């Protein structure tokens, strides 16, 4: 689909560029700034970060000169800088209320801050593009509902896997292709080096001589080979993986087949064999699911790290075999095909979602967002009262494992969403293996909690 042609045909490319504020000047935010400098119709006029130096570095890296940016200590100062044609650097998202904006792009990774920023923008009548999946996984349905009521758009962002996968699922559905599974690759490939006899993932290598015998050619042997590919040093899933697949569930209705996801270590060409029903030789107990895989490849093969895919059922075996003959990965009988996008481009791609919101009034997420699943937390070890569940590297909590379970309203006996537990204090002892519930934690009060309570009341307690 040629979106540029569609935009130009509708006359939407002409006119004044939309003004955006970026909140969160990390890697994603910096690439977003850089891309808006190369395109028409969208400009970043404010960069907000608690670390003023990081905001400055992102603006400079994005292509602004030092004399084009102004550090501002108030919203009024920010408004004055923008009126003078400068880019305002501000330390507090609350200052955005004084600025003239069409859209706020939230990319902090902080679930509490993202919820507050998104809600304030919606209430001010601004579109919101959210890259902070940690907040989206807890209250995305409620934010989307409030945005619709205000006549603005709340959207996920292309450049991150959930939005890209939702778009791929929608494309396949529009063509009438039944979705068997939709998923993503982990952020790290598992690279098998036959000369060294090692597998490298997440920046380090492990001996894996057994892999010489695990590049299976016979479909019947593939599922049995998966267990032998497991390496204790490498986890098959991370918290962000399940967080993102839970978001896709809430936006598309595709549900996890199992709470932990199957997450095989698999070659790309094996996906249409693995993500098909068990009765046809695959892993799945049902169709219409979300899942993920860890891309197993040789050093000379193409990476899939961070890509997305769908497995579809073909209209008929003849069509399936014709398409397989074009190089599309397929099952031998031509029944199942893999369609994929092997890359995500971070903030460089996010302007597509922002323009979709501004120019078309459409999200690049799902059209019916509902709390279908929750990312929940299970104790990895015994937890003692008073312990604080601090969020660390890759936005994970060291003491907790992760699962996807059907969404339930908050309550003493019900699971607490993983990122609602972040930063909270343990109230009662928790045994290793237990799922954290409302009774286990001192949740306190926050915008994230209030939004979740409102979401529960509208969707789950109705």
Buried (B, 14 or more C-beta within 10 A) or exposed (E): EEEEEEBEEEEBEEEEBBBBBBBBBBEBBBBBBBBBEEEEBBBBBBBBBBEBEBBBBBBBEBEBEEEEBBBBEEBEBBBBBBEEEBBBBBBEBEBBEBBEBBBBBBBBBBBBBBBBBBBBBBEBEBBBBBBBBBBBBBBBBBBBBBBBEBEBBBBBBBBBBBBBBBBBBBBBBEEEBEBBBBBBBBBBBBBBBEEEBBBBBBEEBEEBEEBEEBEBEEBEEBBEBBEEBEBEEBBBBBBBBBBBBBBBBBBBBBBBBBBBBBBBBBBBEBBBBBBBBEEBBBBBEEBBBBBBBBBBBEEEBEBBBBBBBBBBBBEEBEEBBBBBEEEBBBBBBBBBBBBBBBBBBBBBBBBBBBBBBBBBEEBBBBEEBBBBBBBBBBBBEEBEEEBEBEBEEEBBBEBBBBBBBBBBBBEEEBBBBBBBBBBBEBBEEBEEEBBBBBEBBEBEEBBBBBBBBBBBEBBBEE
